[in-house]
């Protein structure tokens, strides 16, 4: 019974007190992550390792998400953890906003500088991404009575280096303006013919823009109209356009791919729409294309449909023939 009183007191202290004044941690450390959920990254294991020798104890381990447009903790969350000794009970609380995770160890968590990793905490997410490339967070481990944190740090993934340079343009084409947006992808500085299995578009400014679910299956690649299977993630802040027969790109065609998105929340123009894009092949870590579209001034003239461009340049038949040869 005493352990529960201790846990309740620690939870109250962790939530009411909030983050302490920034101080150097007692031990150098790092945190790595792994998706372990039934649906991929809906559950994530956080692994804490100590870089310094020692055997400190933790009372509280907390996480603060830095990308609220994509990731949000589920509430209630999981009570699943291992420390340097073995399985350990963790009482968790998710403060308002679902951007904070506070895990309290009623019997403390034992760490060891000789073990790698020395602590594992599993968390559940209500909003999450297809992979961990966008998961950025602060972490902090504390012991009762200690002014300085035992461990603390930040994990901010490095943006991936794509195979091809590219740029993105967006055009409002909806009945009510920007309730429907066409996104155009162009390749830069190449004449090669890559293909995509999927194109993920992530809204970086959560306020004001939310992708509809379900969404439309409307797209064109360098060969003409192509089938799109859209998957909406992160509570409408991200969409993955999956191409069952792949999307055919052509460095000699500008733009080379168009994907249509419907929004349930949208602005009057595109000046405040910031998008991150990532085009990839299944099973390949390096993206084919990647970049960030920072919300340009409103467009006044929409690009012509890709099919018209292709016919006008005589590339329509050539692209279709290339597509048939690639898929045969």
C-alpha positions in Angstrom: 0.0 0.0 0.0 2.9 2.3 0.8 4.2 2.1 -2.7 0.9 3.4 -4.1 1.0 6.4 -1.8 4.6 7.1 -3.0 3.5 6.7 -6.6 0.6 9.1 -6.1 2.8 11.7 -4.5 5.4 11.4 -7.3 2.8 11.7 -10.0 1.4 14.8 -8.4 4.9 16.3 -8.1 5.7 15.4 -11.7 2.5 16.9 -13.2 2.1 19.9 -10.9 5.7 20.8 -10.7 6.4 20.5 -14.5 9.9 20.6 -15.9 12.6 21.8 -13.6 15.1 24.6 -14.4 17.5 23.4 -17.1 20.6 21.8 -15.4 23.3 19.6 -16.7 22.5 15.9 -16.2 24.5 13.8 -13.9 25.1 11.1 -16.5 25.6 11.3 -20.3 23.0 9.2 -22.1 21.2 8.5 -25.3 17.7 7.3 -26.2 16.8 5.1 -29.2 13.4 4.1 -30.4 11.7 1.1 -32.1 8.1 0.7 -33.5 6.5 -2.4 -31.9 2.7 -1.8 -32.4 0.2 -4.0 -34.1 -0.2 -1.1 -36.6 3.4 -0.2 -36.8 4.3 3.0 -34.8 1.1 3.1 -32.7 3.3 1.6 -30.0 7.0 2.6 -29.5 9.7 1.3 -27.2 12.1 4.0 -25.9 15.5 2.6 -24.9 17.7 4.6 -22.5 21.5 3.9 -22.4 24.1 5.4 -20.2 27.4 6.6 -21.7 29.0 7.0 -18.2 29.8 4.3 -15.7 27.5 4.2 -12.6 24.4 2.6 -11.1 21.9 5.5 -10.6 18.2 5.1 -9.7 15.2 6.9 -11.3 11.9 7.8 -9.8 10.5 9.6 -12.9 11.2 9.3 -16.6 9.4 11.8 -18.8 9.1 12.5 -22.6 8.1 15.7 -24.3 7.1 15.5 -28.0 8.4 18.3 -30.3 6.2 17.5 -33.3 2.5 17.9 -32.2 1.3 18.0 -35.8 2.2 14.3 -36.1 2.7 12.5 -32.8 0.3 12.4 -29.7 0.4 10.1 -26.7 -2.7 8.0 -26.1 -4.4 8.3 -22.8 -4.6 6.1 -20.7 -1.2 4.7 -21.8 0.7 1.5 -21.1 2.5 0.3 -18.0 5.3 -1.6 -19.6 9.0 -1.2 -18.7 12.2 -3.0 -18.1 15.2 -1.7 -16.1 18.7 -3.1 -15.5 17.3 -5.8 -13.2 14.3 -6.9 -15.2 10.6 -6.0 -15.7 9.5 -3.0 -13.6 6.1 -1.4 -12.9 5.7 2.1 -14.3 2.7 4.3 -13.4 2.0 6.8 -16.2 0.1 10.0 -16.7 -0.5 12.0 -19.9 -0.9 15.7 -19.1 -3.3 17.9 -21.1 -2.4 18.2 -24.8 -1.1 14.6 -25.1 2.4 16.0 -25.8 3.9 14.8 -22.5 4.4 11.4 -21.0 5.4 11.1 -17.3 6.3 7.6 -16.1 6.7 7.1 -12.4 8.5 4.1 -10.9 7.0 3.3 -7.4 9.9 1.0 -6.6 12.5 3.1 -8.6 14.1 2.0 -11.9 17.7 0.7 -11.7 20.1 1.9 -14.3 23.6 0.6 -15.1 26.4 2.1 -17.2 27.5 -1.4 -18.1 24.2 -2.3 -19.8 23.1 -1.1 -23.2 20.2 -0.3 -23.1 19.6 0.0 -19.3 15.9 1.0 -19.4 13.0 0.3 -21.8 9.7 2.1 -21.6 6.8 1.3 -24.0 4.3 4.0 -24.9 1.1 4.0 -27.0 0.2 6.8 -29.4 -3.2 8.0 -30.6 -1.6 9.9 -33.5 1.6 8.6 -35.2 3.6 8.4 -38.4 4.4 5.6 -40.8 8.0 5.5 -39.4 10.2 7.1 -36.8 11.7 9.7 -39.1 9.5 12.5 -37.7 9.6 11.5 -34.0 11.5 14.3 -32.2 11.4 14.6 -28.4 13.0 15.7 -25.2 13.6 13.2 -22.4 14.4 13.5 -18.7 15.1 11.1 -15.9 14.9 12.3 -12.3 15.5 11.0 -8.7 13.6 12.4 -5.7 15.7 14.9 -3.8 18.2 15.4 -6.6 18.3 19.0 -7.9 20.0 18.0 -11.3 18.3 15.4 -13.5 20.0 12.0 -13.6 19.7 12.0 -17.4 18.3 14.4 -20.0 18.6 15.1 -23.7 16.9 15.6 -27.0 16.4 13.3 -30.0 15.8 15.2 -33.3 16.1 12.9 -36.4 18.3 14.2 -39.2 16.3 14.9 -42.4 16.9 12.1 -44.9 19.1 12.6 -48.0 16.9 11.8 -51.1 18.0 10.1 -54.3 16.7 13.0 -56.4 16.2 16.7 -56.0 12.6 17.8 -56.3 10.2 20.6 -55.6 6.5 20.7 -54.7 3.7 23.1 -55.8 0.2 23.3 -54.5 -2.9 24.7 -56.2 -6.4 25.2 -54.8 -9.0 23.5 -57.0 -12.0 23.0 -54.7 -15.6 24.2 -55.0 -15.0 26.3 -51.9 -11.4 27.2 -52.7 -8.8 25.3 -50.8 -11.0 22.5 -49.6 -9.4 20.6 -52.4 -5.7 21.0 -53.2 -3.7 19.6 -56.1 -0.1 18.8 -55.2 2.5 18.8 -58.0 5.8 17.1 -57.7 8.7 18.0 -60.1 12.1 16.4 -60.4 15.1 18.8 -60.7 18.4 18.3 -62.5 17.8 14.8 -63.8 16.5 13.0 -66.9 16.1 9.6 -65.1 12.9 7.6 -64.7 12.4 6.7 -61.1 9.3 5.1 -59.7 7.4 5.5 -56.3 5.4 3.1 -54.2 4.1 5.9 -52.0 4.1 9.6 -51.5 3.6 10.8 -47.9 2.5 14.4 -47.4 2.6 15.9 -43.9 1.0 19.2 -42.7 3.6 21.0 -40.6 1.3 23.7 -39.3 -1.5 21.9 -37.5 -3.6 25.0 -36.9 -6.0 25.7 -39.7 -5.4 22.6 -42.0 -6.7 19.1 -41.6 -6.8 16.4 -44.2 -10.2 14.7 -44.8 -10.6 11.0 -44.0 -11.5 9.1 -46.2 -9.9 11.0 -49.1 -10.0 11.0 -52.9 -8.3 8.5 -55.2 -7.1 11.0 -57.8 -3.6 11.2 -59.3 -1.6 11.5 -62.5 2.0 10.4 -63.1 4.2 10.7 -66.1 2.1 8.1 -68.0 -1.3 9.6 -67.3 -3.9 8.8 -64.7 -2.8 6.4 -62.0 -4.6 4.6 -59.2 -4.1 6.1 -55.7 -4.9 4.4 -52.4 -4.9 7.2 -49.8 -4.2 6.4 -46.1 -4.8 9.3 -43.6 -2.7 9.3 -40.5 -2.0 11.4 -37.4 -5.6 12.7 -37.0 -5.6 14.3 -40.4 -2.1 15.8 -40.3 -0.6 13.4 -42.7 -1.6 11.4 -45.8 0.2 8.6 -47.7 -0.8 8.2 -51.3 -0.1 4.6 -52.0 0.4 3.6 -55.7 -0.6 -0.1 -56.2 1.0 -0.2 -59.6 3.7 2.3 -58.7 3.9 5.9 -59.8 6.1 6.6 -62.9 8.3 9.7 -62.7 10.2 11.4 -65.6 12.9 13.9 -65.1 12.1 15.4 -68.5 8.5 16.2 -67.6 7.6 19.1 -65.3 5.6 18.4 -63.2 5.9 14.6 -63.2 3.3 13.7 -60.6 0.0 15.1 -59.3 -1.9 14.0 -56.2 -5.2 15.5 -55.1 -6.1 16.1 -51.4 -9.4 17.0 -49.7 -9.3 19.1 -46.5 -12.0 19.4 -43.8 -10.2 22.4 -42.3 -8.4 24.8 -44.7 -7.3 28.4 -45.2 -8.5 31.0 -47.6 -5.3 30.5 -49.6 -2.1 28.5 -49.6 0.1 31.2 -48.0 0.1 29.4 -44.6 0.2 25.8 -45.8 3.5 24.1 -45.0 4.0 20.6 -46.3 6.7 18.0 -45.9 6.9 15.4 -48.7 8.6 12.0 -48.9 8.4 9.7 -51.9 9.7 6.2 -51.3 9.9 2.6 -52.5 8.7 -0.3 -50.3 11.6 -1.8 -48.3 14.1 1.0 -49.2 15.2 3.3 -46.3 16.5 6.1 -48.5 13.7 8.2 -49.9 13.5 8.7 -53.7 12.4 12.4 -53.1 12.1 14.5 -49.9 11.6 18.1 -49.1 9.6 20.8 -47.3 7.2 23.2 -49.0 7.0 26.3 -46.8 3.8 27.9 -47.9 4.3 30.1 -50.9 2.1 33.1 -51.9 -1.3 32.2 -53.3 -1.3 30.8 -56.9 -3.3 32.7 -59.4 -2.8 30.3 -62.4 -3.1 26.6 -62.0 -0.7 24.4 -64.0 -2.2 22.5 -66.9 -3.2 18.8 -66.2 -0.3 16.4 -66.7 -2.1 14.5 -69.4 -2.4 17.7 -71.4 1.2 18.6 -70.9 2.3 15.1 -72.0 0.1 15.1 -75.1 1.4 18.6 -76.0 5.0 17.5 -75.8 4.5 14.1 -77.4 5.6 12.3 -74.3 2.3 10.7 -73.4 2.8 7.6 -75.7 6.5 7.3 -74.8 5.7 7.4 -71.0 2.9 4.9 -71.4 5.2 2.6 -73.3 7.9 2.9 -70.7 5.4 2.1 -68.0 4.3 -1.1 -69.8 7.9 -2.2 -70.3 8.7 -1.5 -66.6 5.7 -3.4 -65.3 6.1 -6.3 -67.7 
